[in-house]
Structure formats: C-alpha cells, structure tokens
C-alpha cells in the first residue's frame, strides 16, 4: 500500500494540480488598500454582462458575496451554474471542491473559475485518493470489501466522488445524509458503509437518525497501518468513519453550550451536523446551512440563538435579524480560513483578466473522473423525494 503525502508549497508560489493547494496569479493582484476595489469589481462585472455568472457560498465574506448572482451551499450553487448554460464564465466564490462540482455539472464550453486556487478545503484534503485506495485494499484483505458501500460527503474532491461512483457508492449532502445512508444499507446483505471524509456527519447521522450505536462505528485513521483497527473491529462495524473533520465545526465545545445556557436559560442552540457528537447531543436543533438560515428567518422576534457554524454566516444572520439575539457558539473568532482566501483583490483580479481576454484559474475535471463522479451524484439525485441541499 502506498500513501503519498501532500508536499508543502510556499504561500503565493507554485501549483499542485493533484491537490487542493496552490496559487497561480500571473500579473499583480490589486492591493487590499485600493479604495476603488468595489468600483473596479462592478465595472468588470458589468463589462462581462451575461457572459459571467457569479456564485457566492454562504460562508463567503461580505465584501465578495455582494457581487454574487446567487448565494447558497455548494451543491445548490453547482446546480444553479448548470441552469445557466449561456454563461461563458462561472466564477465560484467558494472553495476548490465546490468549483469541481460546478465543472462536473456544467457544459464543456463553460469555464469554471476559482479566484484563488489556494482556496481549498481542509476536510477534503483529509481524504486523498491514494489513502482511500489503501483503505479499500485493506478492506479487501479483511474480506469485507464486497459488503462495503462507500458514501462520500459533498465536501470531498472530485476523485473521491469518482472512487465512490466506480464502487457502487454515492454522494450525500448534510440534508439528505439520512436518506443516503438508508439507501446504502439496503444495497447489500450485511452492508457496511465507508463514510468519507467527515466522521462527525457520519456518526451523527448513523446514531441519531438511523438508531445505530456508537459501538457500531469505528474510525479509520489513514496515517496508521490498517487505519489503526483490527480485522475483527472492521468485520464487526457497520459504519467505518474516515478520520476527517471540518476545521470550523470541529472547534465547537459542549462546555460553551453549558456556559451559554447558564447565562441565558432561554437560549436555543442551533448547530450544523459537522459538529462533534457531544455538541450535537446538547443542541436544540441540528441541520444543514440552509436549515440554519430558514430556522432563524422563521424564529419569533426576541428569541435568543447560539449558532454553531461558520462565523461569516452567523454575523450576516445577526445583521439581517436585529430583532433576535444571535451569538456565535465559540469564545474565539473562527472563520473558514480557506474560504476567506477568496477576497476582493483576487475577485477583481479574476474579473479584470476576463475582461482583457485572459481566462485564469480554470478548474477542469478530467473526463474519466467527471464520468464516475456524475454516476455517484446521480445515485443521490435518484433518491426519491429527498432534499439535496447541503
């Protein structure tokens, strides 16, 4: 078995097409201090007109999301891009795996652009193809691979989605994880699930929605031989959880929940299912980013909320709903560092290059990977009557 680790790149120099990392900004970026950045962005956007379609993820900073034609979670945005076949350029203000999904779902004559190629995803980086192939080889050696259905969260690279597509697996979002796992368990006698790359979403869904026990779940550590597990543990498990997590949602603590409740007995705790199991158990409501937004929109005036998700979104919700008390479920500031790589200078740089006829930072998924990733995505879409939001 051969695992290849990611090499480190000096910030601002070099690219690594086989990973989520790297930057490639020919020419000079506008300085952050340029007072005309907003005007330059609008001028470039207006000059491109209908040729341009800008996608803005909910976790994006306000200085950029103001230019988005649509906002949403990763899969919704990719589908929105597919619904605009006349747009020549899709500028995705998000992270690398999201732009890959948009490229997979849009036509061959459309070009998906990520303003900064360094906007990767720490969770997606935690499950790399060579590591997952090593894991599958170990499952074969343990004589259980024939019973395993691989399920990958949308927050994964295109090659991991393709890996699942080739092996009768599927993609899921945080909204339809329950339905997807139920489908997966129905596919084979004595089925097991290899859940990639977020252990917390997999565990929370399996235990709290499907009724499995924590003992039914084991965690595969890709940095240890046999994932740090024995053959007996693999054979007994129903859920093999990849040891990955979101760097933002994994920070939230059950102790902060206790402190907030002590200070305000009426406060409601609203968290994303990427949070740790101990935090989810103490929450009042758990759901996807879209669920969080709709819950706050529908909440009565005067109610108090502590929200466990990315800080840009929490701050935006607090500004949009001044009649409600909305606080962040952490004592320290925690933005998604890679999402925040898409700043106004990179956005302006990308758009002004397009105006000049230079297409920069194109995200292109190779045809074989695209085919098998689409197979896994289509299996998800074929689930009857289920939500496909993130």
N, C-alpha and C positions, 0 to 999 in steps of 0.2 A: 504494500500500500504506500502511496506517495502523496503526501500533502505538500503543497507549495505555498509558502508564506508570502504575504504582500511585502514588497520592498518599499521602503520609505522614500518619499520624494521631497526635496527641498521646496518649501512653500513658494509658489509662484513660478516654478520652473519644471518643465517636463510633463509628459503624459504617460499613462499606463492603460492602454485600451482593455486589458484583461481585468481591470479592477474598477471600483467606483471612484478612484482617486485621480488627481491630476489637474493641471491647469494649462490652458493654451490660449493666450490672449495676445496675438500679434498686434503690434502698434501699442499706443499708450492708452491706458484707462483714464477717463476724466478724474480729476482729483475729487475726493469726497467733499472738499471745501468749496467746490464750484457752486456759486449761488444760482446758476442758471440750469442746474441739472433737471429740475422739473419741467421747465420750459423746453429744454432740448429733447426730453423724452416725449412730450406731447407733440413737438414738431416732427420728430421722426415717425411717431405712430401715425399721425395724420398724413404724412407723406406716403406711407406704405398703404394706407387705406384698407380696402377689402382683401388685399394680399396677405395681411397679417391677422393672426388670431392669438390673443394673449391669455394664457391660463394662469390663475393665481391660487395656490394652495392656501387653505385656511391658516396654516402656521406661518405664512409669509409675513414679512414686516410691512407695516402700513405704507411706507414710502414707495413700495413697489406694487402692492396689491391695488392701489388706487388706479393703476393702468390696466388691470385685468378686465377682459371682456366677460369672463365668467370666473366664479370662485367655487371652490368645493374641495372634496377629498380626492385622492389620487386617481381612483378608478373612474369616478364621475367625470373628472376633467379629461381623462383619456377618451372616454366615450363622447364627451362634448366635442373634442377635437375631431373624432371620426364623423361627427354630424356636421362638420363644416368642410366638405370636400373641395370647395372653391378657394379655400385659404391656402396660399402657396407656402407660407411660413407659419409654423406653430411655435411660439415662444413660450416655453414652460417655466414658470416661476415656481419651482419646486426642487426636487432632488433627482438624482440620476435614474433610479429605478422607475420613477414616475414618467420621465421622458421616454424611457424604453417602452413602457406600456403604451404611450401615445404613438410611438413609431410603429409598434406592432398592429395597432388598430386603425391607423390612417393609411391612406393610399400611397403607392410607391412614388408618386410625383409630388407628394408633400414632404417638407423637410421640418423635422422637429429640432429645435434649438434650445440648449441649456445655457443661459448667460454665463455661468461659471462651472466648468467641468469639475471643480473641486467640491461642488455641492453633491456629495454622496449621501450615504445613509449608514450610520454605524451598525444598525441592526442588520441590514442587507449584507454588510461586509462580514458579519459574523458567521455566515454560511456561504462558503465559497465552493465552487463546483468540485474541485479536487477533493475537498474534505467530505462533501456529501457522497461522492463516488466511493471514497474509502469506507464510509459508514455503510453504504449498501453492500459492499464487498463483505464486510463483517457480518451483516445480516444474512448473507448467503452462506457464509461459513457456519453460522449458527443454525442454518437450515430453517429459517423463518421468513426469508425474503418473499417467498411465494404468498405469504399471508399478509404482507405489509402493503398498505395503500399510502403513498406519500401525498401529503397535503401541505402546500406552501401558502403562507400569508401573502397578500398582495405586496407587502413591503419586502420584496425579495428581488434579486436580479433576474433578468430575462433567462439566463441559462439555468437557473434553479427552477423557474416555471417550466422550461422545456424539459428538464430532468423529470419532473412530475408528469408532464404530458406523455413522455415516452413510456412511463411505467404505470399507466392506467390511473394516474393520480389527478389532482385537481388543485385549483387556486381557491382561496376564500378571502373574504373581507371580514372586518370585525362585526359587521351587521349580519352576515349570513354564516358565521363560523359554526353555529349550532346545526343548521340545516346541512352544511357541507360535511361535518363530522358524522351526522346521522346517515347521510348518503354513503360515506366511505365505509362505515361499519357494516353496511348492507351488501357490499360488493363481493365479499369473500367469506367462506366459512371460517370462523375463529379469527376474523380480521383484526389486525393491529394497525395503528396509524403512526407513521413517522411524521411529526409536525415540525415544520420549518418556518422561519428561523426564530420565532418568538415563543419562548417557553411559557410566558405568562398568559398570553391569549389562549394557547393550547390547554394549559392546566385549568384556567378559569372556566373555559367552555366545557371541558370534559367533566369537571367535578360539579360545577354549579348549575349547568344546564342539561347535561346528559346523565347525571347521577353516579358517575364513576367515583371511586375513592382516590385519595392521594396515593395509596399503595398501588393503584393500577397504573401509576405514572412513574416513569424513570427518566432521568435527564442524561442525554448523550453529550459528553464533553469532547469536542473534536480535537482537543490538544492532548488527549490521553489515549493510550492504546485501548482498543475495544470500547472507546468512549468512556472509559472508567467503569465499565459494567462487566458483569459476568454473563456467560451464556444463559445460565439459569434465570438471571434477572430479565434478560431480553425476552426469553421464552414466556415468562410469567406476566410481562407487562402488556397492557392494552394500548397505552399511549407512550411512544418514545419521543420525548420532547427534546428538541435541539437546544443546546445551552446558548441561547441568544436572547437579547432584550433590547428595548428602546432606552437610549441613554437619558431621555427626558422622563418617561413614565416610570422607569425603574428607580428613580430617585425618591418618589413619594413614600412617606413613612406612616405607619399606623399610629405612631406616637403623636405625630402632629394632628391626626384626626382626633385623638383623645383630648389634646390641649384645646383644639377649636371647640369641641363640644362642651368642655368645661367652661370656656369663656362665653359661649353662646349656645344654650341648650336647644334653641330653635333652628340652628343652622342645619342645612341639608348638605350632605357630602355627595358630590357627583363626579364620577371618575370614569376614565377610559379602561377597557378590559386589558390593555397592555400593562396596567399597573400590577404590582406584586399581589399574590393571592391574599396575604394578610391585610393589605389595604382594601382590596375589593370586598373582603368579608365585613369590613367595618363601614362600608359606604351605604348610602341610602339608595342610590341609583347608579347603574353601570351601563355604559353604552358607547357607541361609536361617536366620532366627532360630530356628525350630523345629528345624532340623538342628543348630544350635549347642547348644541345650538338650539334645537327645537324645544328642548326642555326649558331652557332659560327664557326663550321667547314666550312660552305658554305660562310661565310661573307668575303668580299673583304679585302685584306691587307690594313692596315692603318685606318680601321674603329674603332670607339670608342664604347664601350659597358659597361653598368652598369647592373649587373645581380642580380636579387632578388631570390636567392635560397641558399642552404647550402654552407658554406664557403669552406669546403674541396674541393668540386667540382669546385667552382669558382677559387680557387687558382690553381687547376690542369689544368683547361682550360687556364688560363693565362700563365702557364708554357708551355703548349703544343702549344700555338699560340702566340709566341713572336712578330709576325708581326702585331698584333692587340692590341689596348689598352683595357684591361679588368679590371674593378674595381668592388668591392663589393657594393651592394646597401644598405649600412648601415655605420654609423660612428663608430660603435663598433664591436669588434670581436664577432661572433655568430656561433659557431659550434653546431651541434646536440649533446647535452650532452650525451644522452643515446647511440647513435650510436658510440660515441667515447669511450664507455666502452669496446668495442672490441679492445683492444690494443695488442701490440706484446707479452707481458708476458702471457696474457690469451690465445692467439693463440698458443704459444709454449706449454703452459701447457696442452691444449686440445689435441694437436697432439702427444706430447710425452706420454700422458696417453694412447692414442690409440695404439701407437707402443708397449707399455707394456701390452696391452690387457685389459686396463680399459676404458670402454666407459662412458664418463662423459657428464653431461648436455644435456641429450637426451630430445628433445621436442616431446611429444606424445599427439596427439589429440584423445579424446575418440571416439569410433565408431559412436555413435549417432550424436555427434557434427560434426564429419567428414562427415557423410552422408548428413546432411542438409546443411552444408557449401558448399559441392560439388554441391548440387542442385542449390544454388544461383549462384555459379561460372559458372555452365553450362548454366544457363539462359543468362549470359553475353556472354559466348563464342558462343551461338547460334544466337546472333545478327548478321545479315548478313553484310558481307563486311566491318566491322568496326575494327579499331585498338584496341588492348587490351594491349598496353603498358601503363606504369604508367604515 
